[in-house]
Structures are given as structure tokens and as C-alpha cells.
Amino acid sequence: MKRLALFLITILCFGCGDDDGTNPTPPVPGNAACFEAGADCEIQPLAVGNTWTYEYRLYNLDDSLISVDTSDMQIVRDTVIGSETWYLDPPAKYINRDDGLWAGEINYGEAKGIYLYPGQPGDTFYCNVCSYPKDLLSISDTVTIGLGTYLCYKYRAQSPTLEWGYTYVAPGVGRVLYEMYFNGDETTGYLQYKETLIGLTLE
């Protein structure tokens, strides 16, 4: 099992600016290679042992913090269903297909699309897991978190209860950030919930 030491190196380099007042060189995104011609990256890389650790923050409407928690998503094994290899994080199962990431429950045969990939800004798809449509807003949003800087697909979804969700997924890495706003979008609404990737192991 190998840790992605590159991310730690990137973090250490954030503070290495010049002292002469010039602007420091922006960090190279940790998944930049996935955007090169001919690259073959999965939107959510799936392999046994891959682990994503997320921090979850819940906010009041006045921006005060209600709670903080963490949780892991870990691929513990794979299995062949029909002619496809699925990757399991019980009770969920995942697979990357030609049009992006699909998911379902292990004990049920029906799979549902989660992230359209590849795609173009303006594409809309129906996220059955979410029960409402998603829009692909961008395919190269720059997102910086504690682990580093990534180029992300940015997805937007609006629920029937006036909640707007924005998901940032880095090809070759997976979901790095999710923000949910109540009573409006990210410009006019209130940040209600935030998930941030804080730990990553890829095999």
C-alpha cells in the first residue's frame, strides 16, 4: 500500500514563495496528468484498498458551526457481477463505465449514474441516486484543500427542498469537496453542509 507522498510535498511547498514581493508560482495540480492528451484516468479511481477520508461540517444559517465529524470510504474487495467487475464499500458497490461513475447497493442489481465523465460544461444528466438532475458546470475548476490543489469537474444539483449542492470531483483522485447551500445557490444561499477530503490512499 503506497501513500501519495506527492500531496504532502505539495502542502510543504505552499509556503515557499519568493521574498522579493513577486507572486509565487501557482502549485501544479496533483492530477494535472489526467488532463493531458491521451490520459486514461477514472473520475473515481477504483481498486481494492483505495480509501478516502472526509471531514463533515454542519452549519447554522448564521454560519456558526454545529458539528464536525469524519468518515472513510474504503474499497474492501471486488466482485464480478455479470461481466463487470464491481468495487465494494459495503453496503455500496461502484463501477466506472464509459460515461462515468455508477453505484448501487450490493444486494440489488440496479445501478445508477453518479458522475458524468467525460463531459462538457452545460451537459445535464439525471442522477438517480440523488433523485434529481445534475448539471456539469465546469471540467477544469481549480480546488485547493489541505491535501493539495486539483483540477475538478464541478457538478450542480438542486433538490425539491430548495437545497443546492456543488460537487467537485478530481479525475484520478475522486470527490474532493462537496458543499450544500440552503434557500439559494452558492451566491445567494446559506452554506449548510460541507464535505472535504482530508485523507487519501490510492493503490
N, C-alpha and C positions, 0 to 999 in steps of 0.2 A: 504494500500500500504506500503510495508516494504522495506526499503533500505538495501542493502547488506553491513552492517556495518563491516563485516569481512574484506572487501577490505581496508577500512580506517585504521583498526588496523594493517593490513599488511604493509601499507605505513609507519606508525609511527615506526614500528619495523625495517625498513630497516637500520636505523642509529644506532641500538642498538648492535654494535659489542663489542667484548672484548677489553680491553685496554692493554692486555699483549702481543699484537703482533700476536696472533694466528688468523687464518682465521675464520671469523664468520660463523655460521651455515647458509646455504642457506635457503631462505624462502620456506615454504611449498606452493606449487602451490594452488591457490584458488579453483581450480576444480579437485584436486587430487582424490577425491572420485569417480569421473566419470571414473577413470581408474582402480578401484578395481574390482575384480571378481564379476560378477553378477550385476554390476551397470547398471542402465537403464536411461542414460542421452540422451537428444536430442542434436544434433550438434548445432542447433539454438533454444533455448527454446522458445516455443510459448505459450503465454497466454495474454489475454486482459489486457492492462496496462503495459506490458513489453516495456521498452524504452532503446534505445542505442543512445548515443550522440557521434558523431565523429568529430574530427578535421581534416580538409583537408589542405594539404600543396602542393603547386605547385612550382617547382624549375626550374631555368635556367640550361643549360648544364655546367655552371661553379659552380654549387652548390649554387648559390645565390637564395634567396627566392623571389618568385614572388608574392605570395598571401597566406593568411590564412583565412579559413572560418570554420564554424561549421554547423552541421545539425543533426536532430533527425530522427531515425527510431522508430516508435511507433505503437504497435498493438492496434488499437482503437476499434475493435469489431471482432466477429467471425460470420461465417455463414456456413450453411450446403449446399454443392453442391453435388448432387447425394447422395452418402452415406458417404461422407467425410466432416470433419469439417475443414474449411479454416480460417486462421487468416489474418486480413486485415490491411494494412498500405496503404490507397488509394494513387495512383491507383493500388497498387500491392497486391497480395494475396500470402500466404505462407502455406506450409504444410510439416510436417515431415513424411516421409514414411519409409518403412523398409530399403531402400537403401540411405537414406539421405534427404536433404532439397530440396524441389521443389518450384517453383514460377511461377507466371503468372500474367496477368492483370485481374482485377476484371470482366471486361465485355467480356472476351474471355475464352473459355473453355479449351484451350490447356495449359497444364502445362509443365514446362521444369526443368530438373535437374540442381542444382547449386553446391552442395557439396556432394560428395560420402561419405557415412558414414553408418555403419563402413566400413573399408577398410584396405588394407595393402600397405606398400611402394612399388612403382612400378606399382600400378593399374593406368590405364588410362580410362577416361570416356569422353564423348562428352558433353560439356556444351553448350546446345542450346541457352541459354540466351547470352552466350559470343560469340557464332558462331565459336568456335574452340575447339580442345581437351584440356583437363586438365590432368596433371599427379599428383598423390599423392606421394609426396616426403618423407614425414615422418608422423608418427602418435603420436609422443611424443616430438615435438620441444618445448623447453622452451623459452617463450617470456615474458619479463618484460616491463611493461608500467607503467604509473603513478598510475593506479588502483591496481596494484599488479603483481604477477607472475602466469603464466598459462601454462599448457601443451596443445599444439595445434596440430591439423592436419595442415600440410603445403602443399598447392596446388600450382602448377605452370602452367602457360598458356602462350603460345606465339601467338601473333596476327600476321596477314599477313603484318602488317606495322612495323615489327621488334621491337615490344614492348614486354617485358617480365613482367608478373605480378605474384606476390607471395602473396598468401592469407593465413593468419594464423587464424584458427578458433578453439576456445576452446570449446570442448563439455561441455554442461551445462551452457555456457556463451554466445557463439556466436562469430562472427567475431571480433577479437581484433586488427588486423593490416593488412594493405594491402600496398604493395609497387610496383610501376611500374617503370621499367627501360627501357630507350630508347637506341637502337643501341647496344644491348648486354644484357647478363643476369646480375644477381646481382654482379657478379665478374668483368665483363668486361664493363658493360654498365654504363649509367648515370642515377642516380635517378631523375625521372621526377615528380613523384606524390606519395603522402603518405597519408594514412588514418589511424588514431589512435583512438581507443576507449578511451574517456575521461570521460564518464558518463554512469551509468548503473542502471536501476531499474528492478528487476525481481519480479513478483508476486508469 
